[in-house]
Amino acid sequence: MKIAIVGGGIGGLTTALALSQNAHDITVFERSAGIREIGAGVQISPNAGRLLHSLGLGAAYSEISVNPHRVVLRRWEDDSIIRATDLDESFLSQHQVPLANVARNELVEILGSPVAARANVTLKFSTHVVSVEPGDSSSEVIFADGSSQSFDIVIGADGIHSVVRPCVGGIDKPRFSGSAAYRALVPRSAVEDLPIDVTNRMGPDRHVVSYFIGRNRSHLNLVCISPEDSWETESWTEQGTMEDLYSRFEGWSSDFLSLLGRIEEPIFRWALYDREPLEQWGIGTTTLLGDACHPMLPFMAQGSCQAIEDAIVLARCLSDANTSDAASALRRYETARQGRTAQVQTSSVMNRDLFHMVDGKEQKDRDLIFSISPPGMSILDWVYEYDALTVSV
Ligand SMILES: Cc1cc2nc3c(=O)[nH]c(=O)nc-3n(C[C@H](O)[C@H](O)[C@H](O)COP(=O)(O)OP(=O)(O)OC[C@H]3O[C@@H](n4cnc5c(N)ncnc54)[C@H](O)[C@@H]3O)c2cc1C
């Protein structure tokens, strides 16, 4: 089948790679001039890591991955440990692959290279799609220059600002979360003394996640979440200042403030938006995937992972579909994915409330529960054990 993918981010590229294993003719339309990623790091949990291995990316993925030894929750004012979970042999034997922290540009590079090499995939850069006209037997992609092209299937993988989404009925506006993320990097040479952990420092109305990323563990990635009354600039991402960052984390532990002092500028300020779960993902031969249909707050570290799961389930649904049953294959994909992604979206909102508790009884209870819960990461089994390769479609 002739398939168009709108958007060449993590979701679109994974979809192209997964679909290219069957005899489809795939075109990816990407508005940027090349494969490019904004933002520094991303955590890839085993539910998505296993899928990258299944796509034949195991060696390249392992090479770009930093595998943390522990996940540590710390208290904002003194860095004291609330809970430390070892990601040891038992985690590995339960989930088959480790938790991985990767640089986003390296992840899109290892996805993009095999996609570019596939004979049945065409990558069209600098191509801005403005809308899609979904039909029952084919769908039309409309470009910014006024031209259009018809495909048996169109997949909108064009991110939270998706232009495909309103064409299938998703006319809601993204919802501002009231928080912004400051994203910064510290060179490894400045933090050689730090353990290879994923650290979540929780404080009133804010939290900070840090982990190493990059080939040879080149940087420590810092994502500092703090309240933002409103977001008035056009762009959802802009450069931030160190002064602003310090002012938002006044009174935090001296270890943390010393970490801020080692940041290699620039730092970026990122408005955090999400949307309510979407009831209808597609019409006829058009569907959505990744942030285009289920953008979520990053507090479960699952947005990219869910896009990767979508890609695998969609490829399975289309593996033996043809032009006469393409639309019903897309509906099977949507049905298989809707409950799962809605649950992760909702949990991401709940995590914000959990991480941002102000000091007091509720916060003390939270910390106590964290500290006495059984060892391991079993609370996340429902996320990590989902298998997109075998889930019923
Ligand atoms: C602070 C922060 C931290 C995060 N941390 C994690 C994490 O640890 N783990 C995790 O799994 N996820 C994380 N995420 C979420 C993750 O970044 C997203 O879920 C993921 O990038 C979504 O991928 P996507 O391909 O669906 O969309 P995008 O990455 O937005 O890609 C969309 C692509 O479509 C292109 N495009 C858009 N419009 C058009 C158009 N009209 N025509 C042509 N092309 C178009 C864009 O240029 C882009 O390349 C985080 C997000 C944030 C903000």
The ligand as an SDF file (V2000), in Angstrom:
LIG
                    3D

 53 58  0  0  0  0  0  0  0  0999 V2000
   10.6880   18.0390   29.0370 C   0  0  0  0  0  0  0  0  0  0  0  0
   10.2940   16.7720   28.3210 C   0  0  0  0  0  0  0  0  0  0  0  0
   10.8630   15.5680   28.6970 C   0  0  0  0  0  0  0  0  0  0  0  0
   10.4790   14.3650   28.0770 C   0  0  0  0  0  0  0  0  0  0  0  0
   11.0290   13.1940   28.4960 N   0  0  0  0  0  0  0  0  0  0  0  0
   10.6210   12.0250   27.9510 C   0  0  0  0  0  0  0  0  0  0  0  0
   11.1820   10.7800   28.3870 C   0  0  0  0  0  0  0  0  0  0  0  0
   12.0440   10.7510   29.2580 O   0  0  0  0  0  0  0  0  0  0  0  0
   10.7320    9.6320   27.8070 N   0  0  0  0  0  0  0  0  0  0  0  0
    9.7900    9.6350   26.8100 C   0  0  0  0  0  0  0  0  0  0  0  0
    9.4270    8.5430   26.2990 O   0  0  0  0  0  0  0  0  0  0  0  0
    9.2470   10.8140   26.3610 N   0  0  0  0  0  0  0  0  0  0  0  0
    9.6390   11.9850   26.9070 C   0  0  0  0  0  0  0  0  0  0  0  0
    9.1080   13.1650   26.4590 N   0  0  0  0  0  0  0  0  0  0  0  0
    8.0470   13.1400   25.4380 C   0  0  0  0  0  0  0  0  0  0  0  0
    8.6030   13.0280   24.0220 C   0  0  0  0  0  0  0  0  0  0  0  0
    9.5130   14.0790   23.7980 O   0  0  0  0  0  0  0  0  0  0  0  0
    7.4750   13.1010   22.9850 C   0  0  0  0  0  0  0  0  0  0  0  0
    6.3960   12.3180   23.4070 O   0  0  0  0  0  0  0  0  0  0  0  0
    7.9630   12.5730   21.6390 C   0  0  0  0  0  0  0  0  0  0  0  0
    8.9510   13.4190   21.1110 O   0  0  0  0  0  0  0  0  0  0  0  0
    6.7940   12.4890   20.6560 C   0  0  0  0  0  0  0  0  0  0  0  0
    7.2640   12.0550   19.4060 O   0  0  0  0  0  0  0  0  0  0  0  0
    6.4030   12.3080   18.0920 P   0  0  0  0  0  0  0  0  0  0  0  0
    7.2020   11.7490   16.9770 O   0  0  0  0  0  0  0  0  0  0  0  0
    5.0180   11.8340   18.3050 O   0  0  0  0  0  0  0  0  0  0  0  0
    6.2880   13.8960   17.9710 O   0  0  0  0  0  0  0  0  0  0  0  0
    7.4350   14.9870   17.7430 P   0  0  0  0  0  0  0  0  0  0  0  0
    8.6830   14.5920   18.4310 O   0  0  0  0  0  0  0  0  0  0  0  0
    6.8310   16.2930   18.1010 O   0  0  0  0  0  0  0  0  0  0  0  0
    7.7150   14.9270   16.1780 O   0  0  0  0  0  0  0  0  0  0  0  0
    6.8210   15.4840   15.2520 C   0  0  0  0  0  0  0  0  0  0  0  0
    7.5660   15.7180   13.9330 C   0  0  0  0  0  0  0  0  0  0  0  0
    6.6330   16.1830   12.9660 O   0  0  0  0  0  0  0  0  0  0  0  0
    7.1700   17.2930   12.2800 C   0  0  0  0  0  0  0  0  0  0  0  0
    6.0390   18.1140   11.8540 N   0  0  0  0  0  0  0  0  0  0  0  0
    5.1910   18.7960   12.6770 C   0  0  0  0  0  0  0  0  0  0  0  0
    4.2540   19.4160   11.9470 N   0  0  0  0  0  0  0  0  0  0  0  0
    4.4930   19.1120   10.6600 C   0  0  0  0  0  0  0  0  0  0  0  0
    3.8620   19.4740    9.4380 C   0  0  0  0  0  0  0  0  0  0  0  0
    2.7860   20.2620    9.4410 N   0  0  0  0  0  0  0  0  0  0  0  0
    4.3610   18.9990    8.2670 N   0  0  0  0  0  0  0  0  0  0  0  0
    5.4700   18.1780    8.2780 C   0  0  0  0  0  0  0  0  0  0  0  0
    6.1140   17.8240    9.4100 N   0  0  0  0  0  0  0  0  0  0  0  0
    5.6290   18.2790   10.5820 C   0  0  0  0  0  0  0  0  0  0  0  0
    8.0590   17.9820   13.3090 C   0  0  0  0  0  0  0  0  0  0  0  0
    9.0550   18.7850   12.6890 O   0  0  0  0  0  0  0  0  0  0  0  0
    8.6520   16.7750   14.0460 C   0  0  0  0  0  0  0  0  0  0  0  0
    9.8220   16.3060   13.4220 O   0  0  0  0  0  0  0  0  0  0  0  0
    9.4970   14.3830   27.0500 C   0  0  0  0  0  0  0  0  0  0  0  0
    8.9530   15.6050   26.6350 C   0  0  0  0  0  0  0  0  0  0  0  0
    9.3360   16.7950   27.2550 C   0  0  0  0  0  0  0  0  0  0  0  0
    8.7250   18.0880   26.8100 C   0  0  0  0  0  0  0  0  0  0  0  0
  1  2  1  0
  2  3  1  0
  2 52  2  0
  3  4  2  0
  4  5  1  0
  4 50  1  0
  5  6  2  0
  6  7  1  0
  6 13  1  0
  7  8  2  0
  7  9  1  0
  9 10  1  0
 10 11  2  0
 10 12  1  0
 12 13  2  0
 13 14  1  0
 14 15  1  0
 14 50  1  0
 15 16  1  0
 16 17  1  0
 16 18  1  0
 18 19  1  0
 18 20  1  0
 20 21  1  0
 20 22  1  0
 22 23  1  0
 23 24  1  0
 24 25  2  0
 24 26  1  0
 24 27  1  0
 27 28  1  0
 28 29  2  0
 28 30  1  0
 28 31  1  0
 31 32  1  0
 32 33  1  0
 33 34  1  0
 33 48  1  0
 34 35  1  0
 35 36  1  0
 35 46  1  0
 36 37  1  0
 36 45  1  0
 37 38  2  0
 38 39  1  0
 39 40  1  0
 39 45  2  0
 40 41  1  0
 40 42  2  0
 42 43  1  0
 43 44  2  0
 44 45  1  0
 46 47  1  0
 46 48  1  0
 48 49  1  0
 50 51  2  0
 51 52  1  0
 52 53  1  0
M  END
$$$$
